[in-house]
Amino acid sequence: MNFEAVRQQEKENLMPTYGRFPVALVKGKGVYATDTEGKQYIDFGSGIGVNALGWCDEGWVKAVSEQAATLQHISNLYYSPVQTELAADLCRLSGFSKVFFGNSGAEANECAIKLARKYGESRSESCKRILTLCNSFHGRTITTLAATGQDEFHHHFDPFTEGFDYAPINDIEKVKEALTPDTCAVMIELIQGEGGVFMLDKDFVKQLRALCDETGALLMVDEVQTGIGRTGTLYCFEQYGIRPDVVTSAKGLGGGMPIGACLCSQELGQVLSGGMHGSTFGGGPVVCAAARYMLSRIARPDFLQEVAEKGEYLKKALATVPQLCNVRGMGLMVGADLRPETGLTSGDVANRCLQNGMLVLTAHKAVRFLPPLVITRDEIDEGVAILKNALKGAGV
């Protein structure tokens, strides 16, 4: 099937909810993907941070295939050794006490929100409000849209779930003003990926941790995009010198299989009890086999150190692109702005890169780079060379 046939089939049968790039991908290996016409692309998006080990890593394929051939689904009515083994791995590696498995980042954040509100009841009946930060993004369900601190997401689908307040990033005084005795939790992203790759200041985060300790509010960190090695540590919070009460994961944890994980401290481990939460597909055997393999590869000090070093290499390489400015990020989660004189939008850049054989992401005005964690320095050089060629003659 050629691209035009795929596009027509999509138009006839799928709800038009996605702004797709004009390409249909059919196979991939390592950091390269191939489309219906046989054209190859170097991948600096990794499926929005999901394909952390690249396309079709042999060990990942083996783990998924063997589990699928053994037992594909049992539901959570029964015990699952592969699920309990993954839970033990994740708790041991992260230092948290308990985990709940869902199918996506939004579901992981929904679990965190329910956990926080149930915890709030122990303080007072009205202690149910959650404070998030402006420019944040926490998911596309009605509740996680309400938690998202961007006005553009708060249209069309009202009434939204109540009980959310918002404060500017990196302004502890504004956070203090927004906190009330009814605030049960503060939920943050340490790097606002969908918001434009904006990083929280380390002093702000430490002050926020101290403020939550002082008021009794939980500190919950959404690491759906930053987690599982993306920033050069297993979780990004490790680089901020704090420990959250709750952390959420997804994307890179499954490496291509749909998973969400909500981890909590020992003190919160019994807050949700039988019947309060659940998922038919959450923590299924095939997904858990994939996630166990991902952790076995990524959660190694040498691997994580390499991610951190390659991230610095990528940032330095991007800083040589004349059309880019404000290169920022941690590890292999990097964003950059376009110089105004280029006259280009981030979408223009993504399309130019696509035409030249490179996949990149956008985040509002920023161009976003989330390459597979296994990318080499030579492949980084190859991608940056393609980017420079794609931007040649653009106003600088």
BELLIN-V49501 format. One record per residue. N is the residue number from 0. RES is the residue in one small letter. BURIAL is 1 if it has 9 or more other C-alpha atoms within 8 Angstrom, else 0. D_LAST is the distance of its C-alpha to the last C-alpha in Angstrom with 1 decimal. Layout:
N & RES & BURIAL & D_LAST
N & RES & BURIAL & D_LAST
This chain:
0 & m & 0 & 40.3
1 & n & 0 & 37.0
2 & f & 1 & 34.1
3 & e & 0 & 35.2
4 & a & 0 & 38.6
5 & v & 1 & 37.3
6 & r & 0 & 35.2
7 & q & 0 & 38.3
8 & q & 0 & 40.5
9 & e & 0 & 38.3
10 & k & 1 & 38.2
11 & e & 0 & 42.0
12 & n & 0 & 43.0
13 & l & 0 & 40.5
14 & m & 0 & 39.8
15 & p & 0 & 36.3
16 & t & 0 & 35.1
17 & y & 0 & 32.0
18 & g & 0 & 28.6
19 & r & 0 & 28.5
20 & f & 0 & 25.8
21 & p & 0 & 27.0
22 & v & 0 & 28.6
23 & a & 0 & 32.1
24 & l & 0 & 32.5
25 & v & 0 & 35.9
26 & k & 0 & 36.0
27 & g & 1 & 34.3
28 & k & 1 & 35.0
29 & g & 1 & 33.4
30 & v & 1 & 29.7
31 & y & 1 & 29.6
32 & a & 1 & 30.6
33 & t & 1 & 31.7
34 & d & 1 & 31.7
35 & t & 1 & 34.5
36 & e & 0 & 33.2
37 & g & 0 & 33.1
38 & k & 0 & 29.3
39 & q & 1 & 28.4
40 & y & 1 & 25.8
41 & i & 1 & 25.0
42 & d & 1 & 25.6
43 & f & 1 & 23.5
44 & g & 1 & 25.4
45 & s & 1 & 29.1
46 & g & 0 & 30.4
47 & i & 1 & 29.0
48 & g & 1 & 30.3
49 & v & 1 & 33.7
50 & n & 1 & 33.7
51 & a & 1 & 33.6
52 & l & 1 & 35.2
53 & g & 1 & 33.3
54 & w & 1 & 34.8
55 & c & 1 & 38.6
56 & d & 1 & 39.3
57 & e & 0 & 42.8
58 & g & 0 & 44.5
59 & w & 1 & 43.2
60 & v & 1 & 44.4
61 & k & 0 & 47.7
62 & a & 1 & 48.2
63 & v & 1 & 47.5
64 & s & 0 & 49.6
65 & e & 0 & 52.6
66 & q & 1 & 52.7
67 & a & 1 & 52.4
68 & a & 0 & 55.3
69 & t & 0 & 57.3
70 & l & 1 & 56.9
71 & q & 1 & 54.1
72 & h & 0 & 55.1
73 & i & 1 & 57.9
74 & s & 1 & 56.8
75 & n & 1 & 57.3
76 & l & 0 & 61.0
77 & y & 0 & 61.5
78 & y & 0 & 60.5
79 & s & 1 & 57.8
80 & p & 0 & 57.7
81 & v & 1 & 54.2
82 & q & 1 & 53.1
83 & t & 0 & 55.1
84 & e & 1 & 53.8
85 & l & 1 & 50.2
86 & a & 1 & 51.1
87 & a & 0 & 52.7
88 & d & 1 & 49.7
89 & l & 1 & 47.2
90 & c & 1 & 49.5
91 & r & 0 & 50.2
92 & l & 0 & 46.6
93 & s & 0 & 45.3
94 & g & 0 & 48.3
95 & f & 1 & 49.0
96 & s & 1 & 52.4
97 & k & 1 & 52.3
98 & v & 1 & 49.9
99 & f & 1 & 49.9
100 & f & 1 & 48.3
101 & g & 1 & 46.7
102 & n & 1 & 44.4
103 & s & 1 & 41.0
104 & g & 1 & 39.0
105 & a & 1 & 40.1
106 & e & 1 & 43.7
107 & a & 1 & 43.3
108 & n & 1 & 42.1
109 & e & 1 & 45.0
110 & c & 1 & 47.4
111 & a & 1 & 45.9
112 & i & 1 & 46.3
113 & k & 0 & 49.9
114 & l & 1 & 50.7
115 & a & 1 & 49.5
116 & r & 1 & 51.5
117 & k & 1 & 54.6
118 & y & 1 & 54.2
119 & g & 1 & 53.9
120 & e & 1 & 57.4
121 & s & 0 & 58.8
122 & r & 0 & 57.7
123 & s & 0 & 58.6
124 & e & 0 & 59.0
125 & s & 0 & 56.0
126 & c & 1 & 53.6
127 & k & 1 & 51.3
128 & r & 1 & 48.0
129 & i & 1 & 44.8
130 & l & 1 & 41.8
131 & t & 1 & 38.3
132 & l & 1 & 34.9
133 & c & 1 & 32.5
134 & n & 1 & 29.6
135 & s & 1 & 31.8
136 & f & 1 & 32.6
137 & h & 1 & 36.0
138 & g & 1 & 36.8
139 & r & 0 & 37.7
140 & t & 0 & 41.4
141 & i & 1 & 42.8
142 & t & 1 & 43.5
143 & t & 1 & 40.2
144 & l & 1 & 38.3
145 & a & 1 & 40.4
146 & a & 1 & 39.5
147 & t & 1 & 35.7
148 & g & 1 & 34.3
149 & q & 1 & 32.0
150 & d & 0 & 33.5
151 & e & 0 & 31.8
152 & f & 0 & 34.2
153 & h & 1 & 37.3
154 & h & 0 & 37.9
155 & h & 0 & 40.2
156 & f & 0 & 42.3
157 & d & 0 & 44.3
158 & p & 0 & 46.6
159 & f & 1 & 44.6
160 & t & 0 & 46.3
161 & e & 0 & 47.2
162 & g & 0 & 47.1
163 & f & 1 & 43.4
164 & d & 1 & 41.9
165 & y & 1 & 38.3
166 & a & 1 & 36.8
167 & p & 1 & 33.3
168 & i & 0 & 31.9
169 & n & 0 & 32.4
170 & d & 1 & 34.9
171 & i & 1 & 38.4
172 & e & 0 & 40.1
173 & k & 1 & 38.9
174 & v & 1 & 40.1
175 & k & 0 & 43.5
176 & e & 0 & 43.7
177 & a & 1 & 43.1
178 & l & 1 & 45.7
179 & t & 0 & 49.2
180 & p & 0 & 52.5
181 & d & 1 & 51.8
182 & t & 1 & 48.6
183 & c & 1 & 49.5
184 & a & 1 & 46.1
185 & v & 1 & 42.5
186 & m & 1 & 40.1
187 & i & 1 & 36.6
188 & e & 1 & 33.7
189 & l & 1 & 32.5
190 & i & 1 & 29.0
191 & q & 1 & 28.4
192 & g & 1 & 26.9
193 & e & 1 & 27.0
194 & g & 1 & 26.2
195 & g & 1 & 22.7
196 & v & 1 & 23.5
197 & f & 1 & 24.8
198 & m & 0 & 27.2
199 & l & 1 & 30.4
200 & d & 0 & 31.2
201 & k & 0 & 34.0
202 & d & 0 & 36.1
203 & f & 1 & 35.9
204 & v & 1 & 37.1
205 & k & 1 & 39.9
206 & q & 1 & 41.0
207 & l & 1 & 40.9
208 & r & 1 & 43.2
209 & a & 0 & 45.6
210 & l & 0 & 45.6
211 & c & 1 & 46.5
212 & d & 1 & 49.3
213 & e & 0 & 50.6
214 & t & 0 & 50.7
215 & g & 0 & 51.7
216 & a & 1 & 48.7
217 & l & 1 & 47.4
218 & l & 1 & 43.9
219 & m & 1 & 42.4
220 & v & 1 & 39.1
221 & d & 1 & 37.4
222 & e & 1 & 36.1
223 & v & 1 & 35.9
224 & q & 1 & 32.3
225 & t & 1 & 32.3
226 & g & 1 & 35.8
227 & i & 1 & 37.2
228 & g & 1 & 35.1
229 & r & 1 & 31.6
230 & t & 1 & 30.7
231 & g & 1 & 32.7
232 & t & 1 & 36.1
233 & l & 1 & 38.4
234 & y & 1 & 37.6
235 & c & 1 & 34.9
236 & f & 1 & 37.5
237 & e & 1 & 38.7
238 & q & 0 & 35.7
239 & y & 1 & 36.4
240 & g & 0 & 40.0
241 & i & 1 & 41.7
242 & r & 0 & 43.8
243 & p & 1 & 43.7
244 & d & 1 & 46.8
245 & v & 1 & 45.3
246 & v & 1 & 42.3
247 & t & 1 & 41.2
248 & s & 1 & 39.7
249 & a & 1 & 38.8
250 & k & 1 & 36.0
251 & g & 1 & 36.1
252 & l & 1 & 39.8
253 & g & 1 & 40.8
254 & g & 1 & 38.2
255 & g & 0 & 38.4
256 & m & 0 & 41.8
257 & p & 1 & 41.9
258 & i & 1 & 43.0
259 & g & 1 & 42.8
260 & a & 1 & 44.5
261 & c & 1 & 45.5
262 & l & 1 & 46.8
263 & c & 1 & 48.8
264 & s & 1 & 50.7
265 & q & 0 & 54.4
266 & e & 0 & 55.3
267 & l & 1 & 53.8
268 & g & 1 & 55.1
269 & q & 0 & 58.0
270 & v & 0 & 56.5
271 & l & 1 & 56.2
272 & s & 0 & 59.4
273 & g & 0 & 61.0
274 & g & 0 & 59.9
275 & m & 0 & 57.2
276 & h & 0 & 54.3
277 & g & 0 & 54.0
278 & s & 0 & 52.1
279 & t & 0 & 53.5
280 & f & 1 & 50.8
281 & g & 1 & 49.5
282 & g & 1 & 50.0
283 & g & 1 & 51.3
284 & p & 1 & 52.3
285 & v & 1 & 49.5
286 & v & 1 & 46.8
287 & c & 1 & 48.4
288 & a & 1 & 48.8
289 & a & 1 & 45.1
290 & a & 1 & 44.3
291 & r & 1 & 46.8
292 & y & 1 & 45.1
293 & m & 1 & 41.6
294 & l & 1 & 43.1
295 & s & 0 & 44.9
296 & r & 0 & 41.6
297 & i & 1 & 39.2
298 & a & 1 & 41.5
299 & r & 0 & 41.9
300 & p & 0 & 40.8
301 & d & 0 & 39.3
302 & f & 1 & 37.3
303 & l & 1 & 36.0
304 & q & 1 & 35.1
305 & e & 1 & 33.1
306 & v & 1 & 31.2
307 & a & 1 & 30.4
308 & e & 1 & 29.3
309 & k & 1 & 27.2
310 & g & 1 & 25.5
311 & e & 1 & 24.5
312 & y & 1 & 23.3
313 & l & 1 & 21.1
314 & k & 1 & 19.6
315 & k & 0 & 18.8
316 & a & 1 & 17.4
317 & l & 1 & 15.1
318 & a & 1 & 14.0
319 & t & 0 & 12.5
320 & v & 1 & 10.0
321 & p & 0 & 6.6
322 & q & 1 & 6.2
323 & l & 1 & 9.7
324 & c & 1 & 11.8
325 & n & 0 & 15.5
326 & v & 1 & 16.7
327 & r & 1 & 20.4
328 & g & 1 & 23.7
329 & m & 1 & 26.9
330 & g & 1 & 27.9
331 & l & 1 & 26.4
332 & m & 1 & 25.5
333 & v & 1 & 21.8
334 & g & 1 & 19.3
335 & a & 1 & 15.7
336 & d & 1 & 13.8
337 & l & 1 & 10.5
338 & r & 1 & 8.3
339 & p & 0 & 9.5
340 & e & 0 & 6.7
341 & t & 1 & 6.3
342 & g & 0 & 9.9
343 & l & 1 & 11.3
344 & t & 0 & 14.5
345 & s & 1 & 15.8
346 & g & 0 & 18.1
347 & d & 0 & 15.6
348 & v & 1 & 14.2
349 & a & 1 & 17.9
350 & n & 1 & 18.7
351 & r & 1 & 16.0
352 & c & 1 & 17.3
353 & l & 1 & 20.8
354 & q & 0 & 20.4
355 & n & 1 & 19.3
356 & g & 1 & 22.2
357 & m & 1 & 21.3
358 & l & 1 & 22.7
359 & v & 1 & 20.8
360 & l & 1 & 21.9
361 & t & 1 & 20.7
362 & a & 1 & 22.2
363 & h & 0 & 21.5
364 & k & 1 & 17.8
365 & a & 1 & 17.5
366 & v & 1 & 17.0
367 & r & 1 & 20.2
368 & f & 1 & 21.4
369 & l & 1 & 25.2
370 & p & 1 & 26.0
371 & p & 1 & 29.7
372 & l & 1 & 31.1
373 & v & 0 & 32.3
374 & i & 1 & 29.0
375 & t & 0 & 28.8
376 & r & 0 & 26.3
377 & d & 0 & 26.0
378 & e & 0 & 25.3
379 & i & 1 & 22.6
380 & d & 1 & 21.0
381 & e & 0 & 21.5
382 & g & 1 & 19.9
383 & v & 1 & 16.8
384 & a & 0 & 16.5
385 & i & 1 & 16.9
386 & l & 1 & 14.2
387 & k & 1 & 11.6
388 & n & 0 & 13.0
389 & a & 1 & 13.0
390 & l & 1 & 9.3
391 & k & 0 & 8.6
392 & g & 0 & 6.8
393 & a & 1 & 5.9
394 & g & 0 & 3.8
395 & v & 0 & 0.0
